[in-house]
């Protein structure tokens, strides 16, 4: 029993492995994954397993395997300004990564069956906003979570550009899910043991693409206890920004552009910094295996196109060899701790302290 990629020692190492195995294929998705440490969404006593490519479940709290989330993020084809609905939003890990891409003018809603998990997701979101340096590297579309059964969404709700369902959808509910989409929208969901991508091409036509074979726990069916009447789930309301909030977004965006221009000027021709050498490690071929983890199965992925059929052994990537190829023979490169450039820039401005705090969203870090 194991994951589709090798276990990592930290979040960056996990993302490196997902990239090598071609699960993460675009820069936007990579940036979102690196910005949020997966371990932050684990309970403390289980964090040792956070960088394994495995699903995790404790009580009602559940996280899918990283390879599943990366395939979902890639399939959704996210970009700023979209509306996103996460059905079975769980810990909020996926919704928070999506929010980093959608930007301040997107819509980011989640529906979760268990009220205790909604509380957990809100706590994790609050911690990310208040303490993570990654927050200042992006313009964030903060997710809003509500508790309820996603099969009981109010009929008068709007439609979304992107929809993901994190539980197995029965065939009888396929049309229900499709109707949550706008025209040209994308729906990703597990259906009949396959993770599929459905694009709504017109009001009445659809394109379907299989992503990979999976097995998810099925959606919980609505209860009919209340005299046969369902309790409609009301999705979060759409918040309109105040002029103050719009000014804050604009100022922060302008300062980020200034920082970017300053960095480009200092680097001369905009040359990239030297590569970050990592420990000696093994790169494995992509697995075509069946993995069963707490009712979740990952199977039959396309082999890595870079594999050599005549060589089934591991490829060893040595730190010393990398240094030789890059022309550097220094045994170690020490890096200064990362600096939150936006925070430093705001604090250096000749502004009243309350205004600086407002521009920083009153963050603690």
GIGIVEN-V101530 format. One record per helix or strand. SS is the DSSP state (@ for helix, = for strand). FROM is the first residue (numbers start at 1). TO is the last residue. Records with the same first field share a line. If there is no record, write none. Layout:
SS = FROM-TO / FROM-TO
//
This chain:
@ = 11-20 / 27-35 / 38-41 / 44-49 / 66-76 / 93-102 / 115-131 / 133-137 / 150-152 / 171-178 / 243-266 / 319-326 / 341-348 / 353-359
= = 56-58 / 61-63 / 83-87 / 107-112 / 144-147 / 153-153 / 160-169 / 181-191 / 194-200 / 206-215 / 218-218 / 233-233 / 281-283 / 291-293 / 296-299 / 315-317
//
